[in-house]
Every structure is written in structure tokens, then in C-alpha cells.
Amino acid sequence: MSITIKDVARLAEVSPSTVSRVIADNPKISNQTKEKVYEAMKELNYYPNAIARSLANKATKTLGLILPNTAEDLFVNPFFIQVMRGISLYAQKKGYYIMYTYSNNEEEEVDFIRNFINSKWVDGIILTTARKNDKCISFLNEIKHPFVVIGKPEKTDGILWVDNDNFHAMYSVVNYLIHKGKRKIAFIGGSRDFNVSINRFNGYKSALENCGINIDENLIEEADFTEISGYEAMKKIFNYSTPTAVVTTDDLIAFGVLKAIEEVSNENISVVGFNNIPLSAYQTPTLSSVDINAEKLGYFAAKLLIDKLGNKKDSINSYIVETNLIERESTN
């Protein structure tokens, strides 16, 4: 049989409403009464759930996490698992819970956010991507609800965000390949609706331009963040020409690239991915990849938001997380 507030009230010899006020830490309740209620709760092993606490004190100690994936793809890309691990590490340390949802499109994300907030289920929102003309960011800004973005928004004033320096990370990769003698470098990236894809593409272009290499639009393809999409994009490039190197904006895309290269070409084509997911080391050949420290991205996103919710003084608005190129066979 489950223990209720009425059971606690009976043992503590107070009214159920007094127990609710104690749970809400109402200052009008004497310390003596609070102690009696706490002792009764301890004896009965009673713990108020998060939603009950939210009704009592308007704070759920819960963060809403919005994941821009379908149910089928949610756990296919390890990036989101690593981000969620980082978020959970910091949130758990601070006594916060995570409530997540996934979506098929941006409009659906806004609906989920609205439901989270109207239902008073969460204290703050974590967005795991930033888009051009982002509707989620605009909505949260408009209603002034606490949130943080994993990804650099177009306008950063007054917004909490955490990201890598994606422009510099891609610039460094392309520059590294050029200095290895690779000059015909293809680019396969995610949709340029996402700011991360835009920043990495701009890093690619700038590295080529600064080395006096003309940009060949036939060596540039857009792909979903999947292996099959990377494979198809690489086949399109092969229909035009054979590059000496390929840079991608995601390891899953790069896996597809490696598969297409294995089928079509015996030439030594360097391939570099992003995210450095564990499977990168087990490809044939093994995949060189930029480690973006996804767990740190999640950790610092949770820290920024929880600091904000706790009204921590002198808190900052953003973190830039370092990146590292992990060299393996695919850049030889």
C-alpha cells in the first residue's frame, strides 16, 4: 500500500494541508512542526514526487530536454547519448531530473515546449540544436522562460549557449589535409538550416580560399546525419570526379563515405568525420574524426541553466568547448 500525505499527517498529528506547507518549506510553519513532519516522513519512508513538489512550491527540479529526432533515429546517433550523459552528470549532482522528448520537426518541438511549460512540468528547457530563424529560441525568448542552447544561436545577446568553435575546427582539419598534399577536398555536410553545419562549411571554404584553392561546387554535397545519406552523397561526387580527401560534418555520414570509397575506388582518399563516436575506431579503415567532447557540451549546458535557475551571481552566458582531431588510418 502506498503512503500518502494523509498518513504522514496522521502520524505527525497535523493536518494534511500542514504537511503540504512543510513540503513547500512555507516560512509560516514553525521549525518544531516541520521537525515532527520530517520525522513522520522518514519513519513512513515517504518522498513527495516531483510533480507534487511543483504544485506545492512551483519548482519541479526538472529540466526539459528537446531532441530533434524521430523515435527511430533517436539513439542511432551516439552524439545525443553522449550529450544526455553530460547533462545527467551535472543535473544529478545538483538534484535535478531530466524529462526528454523527441520530435519530427521544428513546429512539433515548439508544441512540446509549450506543453512542458503550461503543465509546469519543468523549470527550464535544454535545446540540443540551433537553427537559422530558430522558432524554439524565438518562442522561449518571447515568453522569457529559462533555457539553454547546445549550439551557437544567430543572436547571442541574453541567451545561454554552449558550443564548439565549429568554424575553426573545420578550418584546422582542411588546413591539415592541404599540408599533407591533399588539394582536391570534397565536403559532405548536414543541412544548412543548422548553424553547426553553416559554421563548419564556412571553415571549409575559408581554409581552401586562404591556400589559394578554388572551390569546386561539384565536390560539395548536403546529407542527412545518416550512413546511407553519406553513402549516396559520396556516390554523387564520384559521378563527377575522384577527390583526394573528404571532410564530413558527422561520423555517421563519414561511415557512408568510407563504404562508397570501398566500392568505387582503390585510391588513397583521406576521410575525416566529426564527433569521434566510439565506432570510428572500428571502421575499415579506421576513421579519423574531430572529437567535439559531446559529454562536456551537455555538462556545461546543464550547468549554465541550473546556475540561472539558482540565481547564481556572476554566472556567464556561454561556454566554448575544445575540439581535438583524432588521427587514424583514414587520413594516411
Secondary structure, 3 states (H helix, E strand, C coil): CCCCHHHHHHHHCCCHHHHHHHHCCCCCCCHHHHHHHHHHHHHHCCCCCHHHHHHHHCCCCEEEEEECCCCCCCCCCHHHHHHHHHHHHHHHHCCCEEEEEECCCHHHHHHHHHHHHHCCCCCEEEECCCECCCHHHHHHHHHCCCEEEECCCCCCCCCEEEECCHHHHHHHHHHHHHHCCCCCEEEEECCCCEHHHHHHHHHHHHHHHHCCCCCCHHHEEECCCCHHHHHHHHHHHHHHCCCCEEEECCHHHHHHHHHHHHHHCCCCCEEEEECCCHHHHHCCCCCEEEECCHHHHHHHHHHHHHHHHCCCCCCCCEEECCCEEECCHHHC
